[in-house]
Amino acid sequence: MASEPVCVEDFEPYLKARVSDSFWHYFRSGADGEQTLRDNPLAFQRYRLLPRCLRDVSQRDTSTSILGHRLSFPVGVSPMGCHAFVHRDGEIATAKGVSNAGSAMVLSMWSNKSLEDVAASVHPDTPLLLHLNLLFDRSRMEAVIRRAEAACYKALVVTVDQPTMGNRMHLRRSIDVDPTITCPHILLPGEELTHEKARAIVNESKAVTWKDILWLTGITSLPVVLKGILTAEDAREAVRHGAAGILVSNHGGRQLDGVPAPIDVLAEIVNAVRGSSVEVYVDGGIRKGTDVLKALALGARAVFIGRPAIWGLAYDGEKGVEKVLGILKEEFSRAMALCGCSSLSDITPDLIATMPYSKM
């Protein structure tokens, strides 16, 4: 780790070196045999690029928008909890890095820093979105939503693929939780953050249905994005139930093992919502600028990263997160040039050839 990181994967060893063994496994691991965890980044190899030559790409515009809010390039940060176990400034450092990069961030409901403190730490134009689990205790949920509205968050991102916690076999030991670190959006005063407590809270979601999405969209003016959809059927349900966006995701391989990589179902979901105003994003396995370009060519409006942001946080806090995003932006801009694209509107499905699994 002596040399300067030059690609996203160069940052991963810093997390292993700078957190406890139990937290390394918490952030690294997936469910069961981790087939999905391994496949998420490998799946991008099934999509090959067909570049267009002799086009003027001397000037390239990488900017886009999500839900009407500008990003300097189409990469944001997905929700992950407990950043304070990686860096003392936790989600505040992550958000500052995101803001410096002109990116967007989904703040986890399991954040160690309050949504107000995170919002106060970034440029006012930074798109901050708040992640929610749908809980049985509606009063607790509604209180957090009102706080997000008051703090000018731009949307709610709701996890829909976690009716219970996945079987993370590789977490064979208890997580050594610092009792001074808590989760102010989900724990009541005096409640201690433990793995058992987290599992009990998530298990409140077992009875959640599409009716609960209607309840949510009915109590807030914020746009609602549904995270965790992997089928066209559920994408059409999302449209019918008032979603403003879909984040195609398999929870980083941490829930149900053996499901498709998000990139493999992205085009099907984009087609399912075509003609509606619903925006489609994707996360899972994005490690390179070419991955970003492939996702956009398959119809995503933007992509989100999870673990790479945590790796950057471990590397150098705010500056590390900004550096990870900066590398992705530079790689993406270079990939645009090499494919003959000067703006995002040039990134179209005819840039993609799909290869069989056996040709990887």
C-alpha positions in Angstrom: 0.0 0.0 0.0 3.0 2.3 -0.3 2.2 3.5 -3.8 -0.5 6.0 -4.6 -3.8 4.4 -5.7 -4.4 4.7 -9.4 -7.7 2.8 -9.7 -10.7 2.2 -7.5 -9.6 -1.3 -6.5 -6.3 0.0 -5.1 -8.2 1.6 -2.2 -9.7 -1.7 -0.8 -6.6 -2.8 1.1 -6.7 0.4 3.2 -10.1 -0.7 4.7 -8.7 -4.0 5.8 -5.6 -2.4 7.3 -7.6 0.3 9.2 -10.6 -1.4 10.7 -11.0 -4.3 13.1 -11.3 -7.8 11.6 -15.0 -8.0 12.5 -15.7 -4.7 10.7 -13.6 -5.7 7.7 -15.9 -8.8 7.3 -19.0 -6.6 7.9 -18.2 -4.3 5.0 -16.6 -7.0 2.7 -18.9 -10.0 3.1 -22.0 -11.1 1.2 -24.8 -13.6 1.9 -24.3 -17.4 2.0 -21.7 -18.6 -0.5 -21.2 -15.1 -2.0 -21.9 -16.1 -5.6 -23.8 -12.8 -6.1 -21.1 -10.8 -4.3 -18.4 -12.1 -6.7 -20.6 -11.8 -9.8 -21.5 -8.2 -9.4 -18.2 -6.8 -10.7 -17.5 -9.7 -13.1 -20.9 -9.2 -14.8 -19.6 -6.1 -16.5 -17.2 -8.2 -18.5 -20.2 -9.7 -20.3 -20.8 -6.4 -22.0 -18.3 -5.2 -24.6 -18.0 -1.7 -26.0 -18.3 -1.0 -29.7 -16.5 2.4 -30.2 -17.3 4.9 -32.9 -14.2 6.4 -34.5 -13.3 9.9 -36.0 -15.7 11.9 -33.9 -14.8 15.2 -32.3 -14.4 14.4 -28.6 -12.1 17.3 -27.8 -14.7 18.7 -25.5 -16.8 16.3 -23.3 -19.7 17.1 -21.0 -20.0 14.5 -18.3 -22.8 16.3 -16.4 -26.3 14.9 -15.8 -29.1 15.3 -13.3 -31.1 13.1 -10.9 -34.7 14.2 -10.0 -33.8 17.6 -11.4 -30.6 18.1 -9.4 -27.3 18.5 -11.2 -24.3 16.2 -10.9 -20.9 16.8 -12.5 -20.9 13.2 -13.6 -23.3 10.3 -13.4 -22.0 8.6 -10.2 -23.4 8.9 -6.7 -22.8 7.1 -3.4 -25.2 4.4 -2.2 -26.4 4.1 1.4 -24.1 2.1 3.7 -24.3 2.4 7.5 -21.7 2.9 10.2 -19.1 5.1 8.5 -17.8 6.2 11.9 -16.3 2.8 12.4 -14.1 3.5 9.3 -13.2 7.2 10.0 -13.9 9.3 13.1 -15.8 11.9 11.0 -18.1 9.2 9.6 -20.7 10.2 7.1 -19.8 13.9 7.4 -16.4 13.1 5.8 -18.1 11.0 3.1 -20.6 13.7 2.3 -17.8 16.4 2.1 -15.9 14.2 -0.4 -19.1 13.7 -2.4 -19.8 17.5 -2.4 -16.3 18.3 -3.4 -16.6 15.9 -6.4 -19.9 17.4 -7.5 -21.6 14.1 -6.8 -24.7 12.9 -4.9 -25.1 10.8 -1.7 -27.8 8.7 -0.2 -27.4 8.9 3.6 -28.2 5.7 5.3 -30.9 5.5 8.0 -28.1 3.7 9.9 -25.8 6.7 9.7 -23.7 7.4 12.7 -24.0 11.2 12.1 -27.3 13.1 12.1 -28.9 14.1 8.8 -28.8 17.7 9.9 -25.1 17.6 10.6 -24.4 15.9 7.3 -26.5 18.5 5.4 -24.8 21.4 7.2 -21.3 20.1 6.1 -21.8 20.2 2.3 -22.4 22.8 -0.4 -26.2 23.6 -0.5 -26.4 22.4 -4.1 -25.2 18.9 -3.2 -28.0 16.4 -3.8 -28.5 14.6 -0.5 -31.1 11.8 -0.4 -32.2 10.0 2.7 -32.3 6.2 2.9 -35.1 4.5 4.8 -36.1 1.0 5.9 -39.8 0.6 6.1 -40.4 -0.1 9.8 -43.5 -1.2 11.8 -43.0 1.8 14.0 -44.4 4.5 11.7 -44.1 7.3 14.2 -40.3 6.8 14.2 -40.2 6.7 10.4 -42.4 9.8 10.0 -40.2 11.8 12.5 -37.1 11.1 10.4 -38.9 12.0 7.2 -40.0 15.4 8.7 -36.4 16.0 9.7 -35.2 15.2 6.1 -37.8 17.6 4.7 -36.7 20.4 7.0 -33.0 19.8 6.2 -33.8 20.1 2.4 -33.0 16.5 1.4 -34.0 15.9 -2.2 -35.6 12.5 -2.0 -36.2 9.3 0.0 -34.6 6.1 -1.0 -36.4 3.1 0.3 -34.9 -0.4 0.6 -37.5 -2.9 -0.7 -35.4 -6.1 -0.7 -34.8 -6.6 3.0 -37.9 -8.1 4.7 -35.3 -9.8 6.9 -31.5 -9.8 7.0 -29.6 -12.1 4.7 -27.6 -15.0 6.0 -24.1 -13.5 6.2 -22.2 -16.7 7.0 -18.9 -14.9 7.0 -19.8 -12.8 10.0 -18.9 -15.7 12.3 -17.9 -13.4 15.2 -19.7 -10.6 17.0 -19.0 -7.1 15.8 -17.0 -5.1 18.3 -19.1 -2.0 18.5 -17.8 1.1 20.2 -20.6 2.0 22.6 -20.0 5.8 22.1 -21.1 5.4 18.4 -24.8 5.2 17.7 -27.4 5.5 14.9 -29.4 8.7 15.7 -32.1 8.1 13.1 -33.1 4.6 14.2 -32.1 4.1 17.8 -34.0 5.8 20.7 -31.9 7.6 23.4 -30.2 5.0 25.5 -30.6 2.2 23.0 -27.2 0.5 22.2 -26.2 -0.4 18.7 -25.7 -4.2 18.5 -25.9 -6.7 15.7 -28.9 -8.3 17.5 -30.7 -4.9 17.8 -30.1 -4.2 14.1 -31.5 -7.6 13.1 -34.6 -7.0 15.3 -35.3 -3.6 13.8 -34.9 -4.9 10.2 -37.1 -7.8 11.0 -39.9 -5.3 11.5 -40.1 -5.1 7.7 -41.4 -8.7 7.2 -45.0 -7.6 6.8 -44.3 -4.6 4.5 -46.2 -4.6 1.2 -46.9 -2.2 -1.8 -49.6 -0.6 0.4 -46.8 0.8 2.6 -45.3 2.5 -0.5 -48.6 4.2 -1.0 -48.6 5.3 2.6 -45.1 6.7 2.3 -45.8 8.6 -0.9 -49.0 10.0 0.7 -47.3 11.5 3.7 -44.4 13.4 2.0 -43.8 15.7 -0.9 -40.3 14.3 -1.4 -39.8 12.0 -4.4 -39.6 8.3 -3.4 -36.9 6.0 -5.0 -37.3 2.3 -4.5 -34.0 0.5 -4.0 -33.6 -3.3 -4.6 -35.8 -4.0 -7.6 -34.5 -6.7 -9.9 -37.6 -7.6 -12.1 -39.7 -5.9 -14.7 -42.8 -6.9 -12.8 -41.7 -5.0 -9.7 -40.6 -2.1 -11.8 -44.1 -1.8 -13.2 -45.5 -2.0 -9.7 -43.2 0.8 -8.7 -44.6 3.0 -11.4 -48.2 2.2 -10.4 -47.4 3.0 -6.7 -46.0 6.5 -7.4 -42.2 5.9 -7.3 -40.1 8.7 -8.8 -37.1 6.5 -9.3 -35.8 2.9 -9.2 -32.4 1.9 -8.0 -31.7 -1.5 -9.5 -29.7 -3.3 -6.8 -29.1 -6.6 -5.1 -28.0 -5.0 -1.9 -24.3 -5.6 -2.7 -24.8 -9.3 -2.6 -25.6 -9.1 1.1 -29.2 -10.3 1.0 -30.3 -13.2 -1.2 -27.4 -15.1 -2.8 -27.9 -16.3 -6.4 -29.8 -13.4 -7.7 -28.7 -11.6 -11.0 -26.1 -8.9 -11.1 -28.0 -5.6 -11.4 -26.3 -4.8 -14.8 -27.8 -8.0 -16.2 -31.4 -6.9 -15.5 -31.0 -3.2 -16.1 -32.1 -3.0 -19.7 -35.2 -5.1 -18.9 -36.2 -2.7 -16.1 -35.6 0.3 -18.2 -37.8 -1.1 -20.9 -40.5 -1.9 -18.3 -40.8 1.7 -17.2 -40.4 3.3 -20.6 -43.0 6.0 -21.2 -43.2 6.9 -17.6 -41.3 9.7 -15.8 -39.5 7.2 -13.5 -35.7 7.5 -13.5 -33.7 4.3 -13.3 -30.3 4.1 -11.6 -28.1 1.1 -10.8 -25.6 0.0 -8.2 -23.5 -3.1 -7.6 -20.0 -4.0 -8.7 -19.1 -0.7 -10.4 -15.3 -0.3 -10.2 -14.3 1.4 -13.5 -15.3 4.3 -15.7 -16.1 1.8 -18.5 -18.6 0.2 -16.0 -20.3 3.5 -15.7 -20.5 4.0 -19.5 -21.9 0.5 -20.0 -24.6 1.1 -17.4 -25.6 4.3 -19.1 -25.6 2.7 -22.5 -28.0 0.1 -21.1 -30.4 2.8 -20.0 -29.3 3.9 -16.5 -29.6 7.7 -15.8 -26.8 7.4 -13.1 -24.9 4.8 -11.2 -24.1 4.5 -7.5 -21.2 3.0 -5.6 -21.1 1.5 -2.1 -18.0 -0.3 -1.0 -15.6 1.9 -3.1 -16.7 5.0 -1.1 -16.0 3.2 2.1 -12.5 2.2 0.8 -11.8 5.8 0.0 -13.0 6.9 3.5 -10.6 4.4 5.0 -7.8 5.7 2.8 -8.0 9.4 3.6 -11.4 10.4 4.9 -13.0 13.3 2.9 -10.1 13.5 0.5 -10.1 9.7 -0.1 -13.8 9.7 -1.0 -13.2 12.6 -3.4 -10.2 10.8 -4.9 -12.2 7.6 -5.6 -14.9 9.7 -7.3 -12.3 11.7 -9.2 -10.7 8.6 -10.6 -14.1 7.3 -11.7 -14.9 10.6 -13.4 -11.6 10.7 -15.2 -11.9 7.1 -16.4 -15.5 7.8 -17.5 -14.5 10.8 -19.5 -11.7 8.9 -21.1 -14.0 6.0 -22.0 -16.5 8.5 -23.5 -13.7 9.9 -25.7 -12.5 6.4 -26.8 -16.1 5.5 -27.7 -16.7 8.7 -29.7 -19.1 10.3 -27.2 -18.9 14.0 -26.4 -22.0 14.1 -24.2 -24.2 11.6 -22.3 -26.8 11.7 -25.1 -24.2 10.0 -27.3 -24.1 7.0 -25.0 -26.7 4.7 -26.6 -27.4 0.9 -26.6 -25.7 0.4 -29.9 -22.3 0.9 -28.1 -22.9 -2.5 -26.3 -22.3 -6.0 -27.5 -23.4 -8.8 -25.0 -21.1 -11.8 -24.7 -22.1 -15.3 -23.5 -21.0 -16.4 -20.1 -18.5 -18.8 -21.6 -16.8 -16.0 -23.5 -15.8 -14.0 -20.4 
